[in-house]
Amino acid sequence: MLELNIQPGKIGEFPPATKPHPGFWHEVQETRFRTLVDDHYEMIRESDIANLFPIMDDEEFEEAKKHAADFFIQICGGPNYFEQTRGESRVVGRHAPFRIDEEGRQTWLRLYTYLLPDLVEEGVTEAYVQSFWDYINVHSIWMINTPSKV
């Protein structure tokens, strides 16, 4: 059973993150991976973190989806699309202009908890899906750049 618990994080923490198991990419492949990211972004559009994304500009929103999918595809062992189109990832720096607090990070992660079980139901090895979750759960802590409101 997937364990999709959100690890708490706070500004200034950079815990080591292990990349997802290469089997995740092998089993999910590009089309399904892009669908996963697309579904995640469409959920973001209706969430309390929508203001962090270009939801009012469909072209920019689609571009943001593409960049996110390209990044995750590369991290998971697929083609280096992100590097080819955007250069080095520098994710912390790229996220610096956006006010990301722990609550926003948790919302972003929680939306994935609704989508990842579908991959297991579709036949993707549970341990591989868990490895993707474990990566985003930890690596997303790096993006926190704003103190929480509470």
FENJOPE-V498680 format. One record per residue. RES is the residue in one small letter. PHI is phi in whole degrees, 0 to 359 (* if undefined). NEAR is the number of other C-alpha atoms within 8 Angstrom. Layout:
res = {RES:RES}
phi = {PHI:PHI}
near = {NEAR:NEAR}
//
This chain:
res = {m:l:e:l:n:i:q:p:g:k:i:g:e:f:p:p:a:t:k:p:h:p:g:f:w:h:e:v:q:e:t:r:f:r:t:l:v:d:d:h:y:e:m:i:r:e:s:d:i:a:n:l:f:p:i:m:d:d:e:e:f:e:e:a:k:k:h:a:a:d:f:f:i:q:i:c:g:g:p:n:y:f:e:q:t:r:g:e:s:r:v:v:g:r:h:a:p:f:r:i:d:e:e:g:r:q:t:w:l:r:l:y:t:y:l:l:p:d:l:v:e:e:g:v:t:e:a:y:v:q:s:f:w:d:y:i:n:v:h:s:i:w:m:i:n:t:p:s:k:v}
phi = {*:300:249:254:274:271:286:295:218:210:306:87:266:224:294:296:242:270:300:302:302:302:298:299:299:302:276:279:66:296:300:291:297:295:295:302:294:301:298:298:294:294:290:300:308:257:258:280:249:303:296:275:235:281:290:274:238:302:294:295:296:296:295:297:301:299:299:297:298:300:298:294:301:295:300:275:106:275:304:272:303:299:299:296:258:236:84:299:293:38:301:296:295:293:269:304:292:258:276:251:252:298:295:296:300:295:298:303:292:303:297:291:295:279:259:295:301:299:297:296:299:277:107:287:303:305:297:288:297:300:295:293:302:301:294:293:299:277:297:295:299:300:278:295:225:225:300:292:289:275}
near = {3:8:5:7:4:8:6:5:8:10:12:7:8:7:8:6:8:6:9:12:10:9:7:15:13:7:8:11:8:9:7:8:11:10:8:9:11:9:9:11:9:8:9:12:10:7:8:8:11:11:7:7:9:11:10:5:7:8:6:9:12:8:8:10:11:9:9:9:11:11:12:8:15:12:9:13:8:9:6:10:10:13:9:7:6:7:7:6:9:6:7:8:7:8:8:9:6:6:9:10:13:15:7:10:13:9:11:10:11:9:11:9:9:7:11:9:9:7:11:11:7:6:6:12:9:9:7:13:14:11:12:13:9:11:12:9:11:12:12:9:15:12:12:16:10:9:9:7:3:2}
//
